[in-house]
Amino acid sequence: MLKQQLNFKLSQKLSPQQIQLMKLIQLPTQAFEQRISQEIEENPALEGGKEESDELDDEFSNEDDYTDDSEHIETEINIDEYLSDDETPSYKLSANNSSPDDDDKQIPYASGTSFNQFLLQQLSTYRLNEEEKEIARFLVGSVDDGGYIRRNLLDIVDDLAFTQNIFTSEEKVKKVLKLVQELDPVGVGSKNLQECLLLQLKRKKSTESVSIAIQIIENSFEQFSKKHYKKLLVKHSISEDQLRAAIHEIEGLNPRPGGSYSGNTKIIEHIVPDFAIKIIEGELELTLNGRNAPDLHVSRDYSEMLKGYKVTKQKTQSQKDAVQFIKQKLDAAKWFIDAIKQRQQTLFVTMNSIMHYQKEYFLTGDEQKLKPMILKNIADEINMDISTVSRVANSKYVDTPYGTKLIKEFFSESMKNDKGEDVSTKEIKSILEIIVSEEDKKKPLTDDKLADFLKEKGYPIARRTIAKYREQLGIPVARLRKKI
């Protein structure tokens, strides 16, 4: 039986403007500058630079310019006054008035030669018939960034038939693959690490250690990868010195031949600190990078244009459309300027709280002075949401007297030591790294032994917790740390 009934429900929903504000807070300095440039380009009512009456500021803003007034932060912007550009069709906002003589504002990057192009250039020196050329090109196109062809040969044969209309056999593909594997860098075109190492060893000058290394990789790869050295000594009837020399040869090989290609054109990302902390007369001073506080203002021309339209007695449809367009752009410009001020305030208040929470560390640089700190600690102190603190901490950097640090690295969970005091897990991980670095590599410490060592130092931690920290630090198990 069908029934109709009314239900009332309270729910919170973020407006598009609030979502945009959260995105602004999350952006690091360089991305924030790009966002401002984009907004200025899209909104003619927003202008960069100061108006004539304004005075110039320093690159970094001072702590005195901000107040820890979180209520003001939350209510400073009247979001309802901001109108979305979505209300006006895009064709009404666009203009095709660019000239071919206009400057190209895009930053040029060197194109260089890609890894695949580098391999194809080498192929041109080989004498191949048309079918072999097509197969070779297809194989080169299947090489990944590491230099491997990880696909099954039968799959490649099928793909050649379906996509290139080349009907060939697995034997022919295998023959051409051997030619591809002769290309530089050595090891390219391998199907796995074992084959990659073998290709490199076979190109080396033949010596006793190289010969033993080939035998080990060819016949005992699993035992070698698991560092079962005693089994290798017995199986290959060699001495420890011979095994040590063979391992030395293998360690000098490149497991990622594609990564060694010098012609790659990847753009290196430069870190710009969002904050700076200095010690002045024994006290900490926090400054916000001035690039996070740009000079923006609403266009006077647009404001005057809107006033002119408002005093007009006769209002045509086109004038009404113009008024709507100008008002939208002016409101958007005002909202964006206010949002940037709110972003500055949020960044400064959050980092200021983190700085004072970890005051002992910032004064000394000693990582053992880092206090356990979670997002909720800072969120409660500044009366903001945990997600806001997370956005500030996740992608921002601070310039300290001890180097440039990622802010989220100052956050860590707590554990109790043998005195019942809360200590940071970061401190425990630091001690764990020191113990592993000083261990006897011929007899590396197991997780149980590591737990005993930490217990002696006053940190009673379970073996499974040691294993978790070890994995987080990228430290392999004892057997894989063993050296002969």
ZADRENVEX-991441 format. One record per atom (N, C-alpha, C, CB): z, y, x negated. Coordinates in steps of 0.1 Angstrom, whole numbers, plus 5000, padded with zeros to 4 digits. Glycine has a CB too. Layout:
residues N
ZYX...
This chain:
residues 484
500049884992500050005000500050134991501250005010499150224994499050344986500050454990497650404987500650524981501650624984501250744975503050584981501550864981501450994974502851054972500451094981503051104960504351164957504251264946505451064954505151364946505151474936506151444925505451614943505751464913506651444901506651574893506151324893507851614889507951734880508351684867508951834886507651734856508051684843507951804833507051574839508951814825508951924814508351864801510351974812507451924795506951884783506551994774505651784785506651974761506252074751504752054747507152084739504052164746502652144742502352264732501652144754501852234720501452334711500152404715501352284697500152534714498852604717497952594705499152754721496652624707495752624696496152714685494352654700496752834689497152934679498352884670497553064686499252814677500452754670499952644660501452694679498952564664498452464655497752534643497352374663497052644646496352714634497452764625495452824640498552814631499652874622500252764613500652934631500452644619500952534611499952494600501152414620498652504603497652474593497752574582496252464599497952704585498052814575499152784566498152944582500352744572501552724564501352614554502752694573500552514558500352394550499452424538499752284558498552524539497552544529498152594515496552644533497752534504498152594491497352724488497952484480497752794478497152924475495652934475497652974462494952844467493552854466492852824480493052744456493352724487492752694500493052804510493252564505494152874509494552984517493653104515496053024515493253124502492353234499490953214506492153254484490553084505489253044511489253064526488852904507490453034532490553044547490553194551491952984551491053284543491053424545489653474544491953504535488953434534487553474532486653434544486953414519486953314549486153264560486453344573486553114563487753384575488153454587487553594586489653464588487553664574486953794573485453794576487153854559484853684571483353664573483053644588482853544565483953574595483653534609484053644619484353404613485053724615485553834624485353974618487153804626484354044623484054184618485154284620482754234624486154254629487254344632488354324622487754314646488254234613489254204603488654254589489754054602489454334582488954384569489954364558488554534570489454334546490254314535490554454528489654214525491554454519491954574512492854664520490654654509493554754514494454844521493854964526495554884511494455014537493955144543494455254533494455164557493855364535494055474525495555514524493255604530496255504535497655544534498555444527498155564548498055324525498955224519499055234504498355084522500155184498500355184484500155044479501755244480499855044465499554914459500854834456498754924446500754704458501954614455501654544442502254524466502754484437502654394425502054264429503954374418501654184419501054054422502053964429500553984409503353974425504353894432505253984440505153814421505653934452506554004461507953974457506253974476508854064459510254044456511053984467510954174452512153924463513053864473513553964483514253794466513754084479514254194488513254214500514454324481512054184498511054204509511154114520509654194503512054014519512153914529513553894534511653774525513753864546515153834551515153704558515553944562516253634556516453504562516753514577517553424555515753544585515853564599514953474606515653714603515353354608514453244613514153274628515153114612515053344635514653374649513453464650515853434657513553564641512453664640511153594636512753774629511253484628510053414624509353344636510353304613510253284644509653214655509053294666510753124661509553424668509153504679508353624675510353554686507953644663507253764658505853774664507053754643505253664667503853674672503853644687502953564665503153734694502953714709501653634710502953844717501653504711500453424710499653444723500853274709500253484734499553494746498553614746500553524758498753704736497853814735496553784727498553934728496653664720495553624712494553544721495953534700493353594722492253524730491353444721491453624738491153324725490253234718488853274719490453094722488053264708486653294708485853194716486153294693486553084720485852974727485453034741486752854729486053144746485653194759484253264759486753294763483853294747482553364747481553264740482553494739480353244746479353144740479053194726478153144749478753094718478453114704477253204702478352994696476253184711474953264709475253414710473953214718476253454718476553594719477253654707477453614732477753574698478553614687477753614674479753534685476553554675475753534663474653644662475053394662474253674649473153774647472253724636473753914644470953724638470053684628469453804621468853594634470253874613469853994606469853984591470554114611469953864586469953844571468653854565470653704568468653904553467353924545467253824534467354074539466053784531465953684520466353744507464453634519466453884506466853944494468353954492466254084493469153914503470553924502471053824491471153884515472153874485472753784474473353654479473853864467473153554472473753424476475153424471472853304470476153414480477553424476478153294472478353484488477353184473477853054470478053044455476952944475479052974450479252944436478352834431480752914433477552864421476652754417477352654408475452814409477052524410477552414402476452344394478452314410476752304382475752234375475452094381476152214360474252064384473951934391474151814382472551934396473751824369473951714360473151594364475351674359473351484357472651354360473751254365471951294348473451194377474351104383474350974375474051074398475350894377475550764370474350674373476850694373473950664386472750584390471450634383472650584405471250764383470050824377470050794362470050984378471250794355471350754341470850614339472750774336471250524348470850384347469350364349471650294356468850444359467350434362466550484351467050514375466950584344466250634333466050534322466950764327467150454320467050344310466150234314468450284307466150204327465250104333463750134330465450084348463450264329462050304327461450254314461850454328462350214304461950174291461550024291462950204281461849954302461649804303460249784309462749734311459649674305458349634311458549534322457449564300458449584334458649504346457449514356459949554353457249414363456249424374456749494386455649274378455949524396456349604407457549544415455249624417457549414417458549344424459849354416458249194427459849334403461049344395461649484394460749294380460749584394461149724394461949754407459949814393461449704418462049734431463449664432461149684443463449544427464749464427465749534417464549324422465249584406466149644396466749784402465349674383465849854409466249984415467349954425465050054421467149844433468049814444469449774437467549694452469349694427470649654420471349774414470349554409470649864408471249984403471950074414470250074395471250074425471750144437473050074443470750154448473249954439474449874444475649884434474049724446475449954423476449964413477450074418475950014399478750034418479850124423480250224412480950054429481250314415481650414405482350344393482650504412482850224394483450154383482450084374484450054388481250074379480150014371479949864375480550014357480549824386480449684391479449674402481749634395478849544403478049504415478849394421476549464411479649424431480549334437479949254448481849404441478749274452478149204463477649064459477049284469477648974468477048844466475548844465477448744478474948764455473548774453472748734465473148684441473248644473472548604486472448714495473148484492473548794496473548914505472449014500474948984505472349034487471349124481469949074484471549134466469748944483468448884487468048924501468348734484469048904510468848934525468549084527470048894533469249164520469049314522467749354516470149384514467249294506465949324500464849294511465749254487465049184518464049144528464149234540464348994532465349264544465449344557465149494554466849334562465649554543465549694541464349744533466749754535463949654523462849694514461549614516463349674500461649514526460449424528460049354516459349514534461049314508460749234495461349094497461349304482460548994498460948864499460948794486460048784509462248764481462348714468463448604468462748824458463748544457464648434456465948474448464048314449466948404450468248424442468048424427469348334447467148324423466948314409466248434403466048194406465348494410464648614405465648734404463448654414466448744414467448854414468448834403468248854428468848714400469748684389469048724376470148534389467748694374467048724362466948874360465548674363466748954371466649104369468049154367466049164382469049094373470449134371470849134356471449054379470349024349470649014335470149134327470148874329468949174331468349294325469149424328466849324330469649434340470549544344471749544335470849544359472349424333473549414325473349444310474049274327472049464306471849504292471849654290470449454288471949724302471949874301473349924296471649934315473350054292474550114288475150194300474350214276476450204301477550154292477650004293478850224295478149944282478249794281479249744292478749754267478749644299479649584310479149624324481049624308478149724325477649764338476949654345476749884336477149644358476449534366477249414367475149504360478449414362479349294363479749274377480549304353480049144380480549114394482049114395479948984399482749104383484149104383484649144369484748974387485949164367486549204355486249104344488049224356486348974347486148864337484748884331486348734343483748894339482348904334482149034326481348894346482849144331482749274324483249264310483549374332484449204308485049184295484149094286486449134296483648984292482748894284481548964279482348774292480849044287479649114283479949214272479049204295481149274272481449364261481749294248482649454265482449174249482849104238481549044231483848984241480648994239479448934233478549034227478648864244478749164229477949274222478649314209477749394231479849274207480549304195480049224183482049284197480349274171480049194159480849064159480249284146480248954156480948824157481948814145479948714156483248804149484348774140485148664145485148904137486148624138487048514143487848564155488048474132488348684155489148734166488348754178489848864162487048804176486148824188485748684194484848894183485548584185485148454190486348384198484848364178487548404193488748354201488948424214490048364192488648564213488848644226487848594236488548794222486548564232485548514241486048384248484248494234486548294239487048164244488148184255487448074233489048274252490248294261489748354274491248394254488848454274488348514286487548424294487648644283486748344287485748254293486448134300484748204284487448074293488047954297489547964302488047854286490248074299491648084302491948224308492548054290491048274316491248414320492548434329490048464328492848334338493948344346495248344338493948234357495348244328496548234320496648364311496448114311495548424307495648544299496148664307494248574293495648674320495948784328497448774333495148784341498048654333499448634336500348634324499648514344499748654312500448654299501248534296501348774299500648414299501248284296500748254281500748174306501348324272500948314258501148184252501648424250502248114255502547984249501547884253503947934254501047894266500047794270498647824263499747814286498447954260497147984253497247934239496948144253498347944232498547894218498247744218499947924213498747674227498547524227497147494231499547464237496647554242495247514247494147544237494947594260494247654229493247694220493547664205492947844221494747594203495147554190495047664180494247434185495647784183495647894174497047944171494848014181497148024161498448074157498748204164498548104141500048254163500448374170499648494165501948404169499348494151498648604145497248604151498648594130496548484152495248484157495148534172494648334156496148484180496248534194496448684194497348454201497348734186497548874186496348954182498748914175495548904173494248974169493248974180493648914156493148854187492248844199492648934210492248694204493948944213494449034223494149184220495949014226494249214207493949344202492449384205494249364187491549284203490149304206489949324221489349184202490649244229490449264244491049394249491149144251492149434244492749564248491849684245494149574241490949664235490049784232488849794241489649764218488749694250487549694259487749794271487249554265486649824278486749914289486649844302485650024288487649834310487649764323486849834334489049734328486549964332485750044341484550114334486650144349483450034331482350094323481750214330481349994321481750224344481250334351482050464349481150304366483350444347484150564345484050634331485650524346483350564322483150624308481950704307483050514298481150714318479850794318480250934317479050764330479751004306480151144303479351244311479951174289478351204318477451294325477951324339476051244326479151274343479551294357479851444359480751204361479751494371479951634374481051664384478651694379482051584383483251604392483851734389484251484391484251814399484851944398486351924396484652034410486951974385488351964382489152064390488651984367490152014397490952104405492052174397491652024417492152304398493152374390494252404399492452504385495452394394496652414402497052564400497852324397497352634412497852764412499252764418496852864420500252794410501652794415501752894427502652834404502352844438502552934450503853014448502652844462504752974440506053044437506253054422507252984445507153144418507653144404509153164405506953254396509853084396511353094395511653134381512052964399512353244379512753284366514353294365512153424362514853284353516253294351516453434344516853174342517153524352517453654346518953674346516653764355519453694334520853714332521753604339521253854337521253484338522053364343521853344358523453384340521053424365520753414379519353374382521153534386519053304392517753264396517053374404517753124404515753394401514953494408513753424413514653624400513453424426512253364432511253474436512653284445510053444433508953534437507853454443508453624425507153514453506053444459504753504453506053474475503853414450502553454444501853554453501653334441501553674447500953784455499653744462500753904447498953634457497753594463498053534477497053484454499253504480499653464493499953574503500853364493499953704497500253824505499053914504501553884500497853884510496653964509496754094517495453884513496054194513495954314520494854304531495654444511495354304544494354294555494754404565494354154561493754454572494054544583492954534594494154694578493254584606492254584617491254694615492954594631490054674617488954774615489154894625487554704618489155014619489255134627488055154635489555254618486855114630485655134637485655054650484455094628486154934649486154854661487154904671486554704658488354954667489355014676488755134683490655054668488055224675487455344681486355304691486955434670485555194687484455154696485055104709483755034689486155034709486754984722487255104730487954894719487855204724488355324731487155394738489055424722485955404730484755464736484255394748483755464725484255264748483855184759484755204771483655044756486055214769487055224779486955364787488455214774486555464780486455604787485055614794486555714777484155524792482855534799483055504814481855434793482455594822482655584836481855474842482255714843480555474838479655364844479755244834478155414845480055134840480255014831479154904836481654954832478154884828477154784830477754644826475854814823476954544830477454404826477354394810476454304832476354444804476254444789477454514783474954494784477954624789479054694783480354614785479254834790480454554797481654464799481654354789481554414813480454294786480454184776480854234762478954124776480354364759480754414746482154444745479954554744482854494756484254524756485054394754484654584769484554284761485254154759485154104745484654054769483954114739483754064726484654144716482254084722484654284717485454364708486954334709485154514710487354324722488754294724489154154718489154294739488354064720488653924714488753934699487553824718487854004693487854014678489054094673486554084673489454204680490554284677491854204678490654414685492054134689493154054692493353944681493153994706492153884678492153774668492553834654490753714667492053954651492454014638493954044637491654144636494454094648495954124649496753994647496254204662496353894655497053764654496953714640496453664664495853714634495653654620496553734610494253664616496653864611497453944602498953904604497254094604499353894617500753864620501053714615501053874635500053634617500253494613500453484597499053404617499753564590499853564575501253614571498753644569501753714578503153764576504153654579503453894584503953584589504853474593504753364583504553424607503553334578503453234567504153274555501953214564504053404550504753444539506253434540504453594536506753474552508153464555508653314555508453524568507853234561508253084562508253024548507353014571507253054540507153004526508353044518505853044519508653174518509753234510511053184514509753384510511353184527512653134532512952984528512753154547511852904530512052764527512252734512510752684531511452804504511552784489512852834484510352844482513352954490514553014486515752914489514753144493515652844500516752754503516652634494516552704518515452584490515352474481515952514467513852424480515552634463516052684450517552684449515452824447518252734459519652744459520352604461520152834470519652514468520152384470520152304456519352304480519152334448518952264435519252364424517552204434520252454426520552554416520852504402521652644421521652394402522052344389520852294381523052224391519852234388518652184381517852304376517852094390517552404384516752514380517352594369516452604392518652594368519352664357519352584344520752694360519252454344519352374332518052294329520452274334517352254339516152174337516452024335515352224325517751994337518151854335517951774349519651844331517051674349516751604361517951524367515551504358518951494358520051434363520951524371520951374351520651654371521351754379520751774393521451884372519651704395518951704409519851644419517551644408520151714429521051664440520151584450521751784447520751484457519951414467519651524478520751304474518351524482517951624492516851574501517451754485517051574514515951534523515551654531516551424532514451634538513851754546514851804555512551704553515651724561516551764572517651864566517251644578518051844553518951934547518452074547519251884533517252094543516652234543516352284557515352234534515852194565515452234579516752284586514852114587517852214585519152254591519652394586520152154590519452414573519952534566519152654571519852514551517852644572517052764576516752764591515752764568517252664598517052654613515552654616517652774620514852564610513452534613513252394615512552584601512052354620511652214622511452144609510452204632511752014609511451934597510051934593511951784599509151934603507651934600507252054593506851914613507852174596507552294589507952294574508252414596509152234572509652224558508652124550511052174557508252014557507351924551506051984547507151804561505552074556504252134553504352234541503752214565505452294539505652384528505852304515506952474530506552194516506852114504505752024499508052034506504951974508503951874505502851914496503351824518502352034497501152074489501352204481499952094498502552244479502852364471503452344458503752464480503152434448503752414435504552544431502552404424505552514423506452624418506452634403507852614424506252754397506252764383507752794379505352894378508252694371509652704366509652724351510452574371510852754345510952764331510652624324512352814327510552514332510352384326509052324330511552294331508152414334506752364338506452384353506552224334505252364356504852374370505152244378503352414372505852254389506352134396505852134410507852124396505552014415505251994429506551994437504451864432506652074447507952104454508451974460507752204465507651884465508151764472508851674462506951694479508651694449509251614439510751634438508651634425511251754444512651784444513451714455512851934445512651644464513351574475513551434471512451584488514651374474514951234471516151194480515251214456516251064482517351004489518550994481516950864495519650954487520950944479521450804479522051044485522150774468522850644467524250674461522050544458525150584464526550594459526650534445527550534468527350604435527650534423528950464423527550644411529450414412530650334412531950424415530850264399531750554414532850644418532850694432532850764408531850644440531650684453530950824455533050694460530350874444529651004445528250984449529751074432527651074456526251074460525351114448525851164472524451024444523551054433522051044438523750964420521151114432519751114436519050984431519051234431518250934440517450814435516550854424516650754447516150974423515351024412516051004398514951174414517351034398518151014386518150874382519651064389518350784392518350634389517050584384518750554402515950634390514550594385514350644371513550654394514850764367514750814354515450734344515250964353516650684347517450594338516650454337518850574344516150414348515350284348514150294339514950244363513450404339512350424330512750414316511650554333513850474312514350484299514750344294515650574297515450264303515850124299514550044296516650064311513550054305512349974303511550014290511349984315511550144287510850184275511550144262510750344275512850114263513650084251513849924250514950154251513349854260513549704259512749634248513249644273513149514245512449434235511149374243513349324229509949424239508749374246508449234244507549464241509049164234508849024233509748944243509248974219510849014248511748954258512049064268513048894252511049104276511349214286512349174296510049244293513049274301514149254311513649214325515049374311514249114331513949084345514649184354514348934348514349174367514949274376516449244377514349254390516849124376518349094376519049154364518548934376518349144352518949204340518949364341518149164327517949414347517849564349519049604358516549604355519249524369520349554378521649554371520349454390521849454361523149444353523249574345523149314345522149614338522249734329522649854337520849754323522049874349522349994357523849984362521450004369524249864365525649844370526649894359525949704374526349854346527149894335527150044333526649834322526050114337526050254336526650324348524550304334527150244358527850304369526950314382528350444366525850244382525050244394524850104400523650304391525750064409525649924415524549914425527049884422523449864420522249854428521749704429521049944423521249664441520849534443519449504436520649504458519149384433517949344426516749384434517949194423516749364447515549404455515249554455515749354469516349634453516249774452515549814439517549854454516049744428515449764415513949734416516149674404513549624422512149584423511349694431511949454431511949754441511249864449511049984440512149904461512150024432511950144424510950114412513350184418510949994407510049964396508649974401510349814391508349924413506949934419506550074421506949854432507550164426507250304428506950374415508450364435507550334404507250394391506050334384508550374382505450234391504250174385504550084373503250274380505750024372506249944361505949794366507749964357505149714358504949574362506149484360503749524354506049364365507149274364507349234349506949144373508549174346508849144332507749064325510149064331507248964332506248874325504948954321505848764335504549054329503449134325503649244316502849194338504949264312505349364302505449294288506649444306505349164288505549094276504449114266505748944279504849124253503949144242504249034232503949284236503248984225503448874215503648934202502148784215
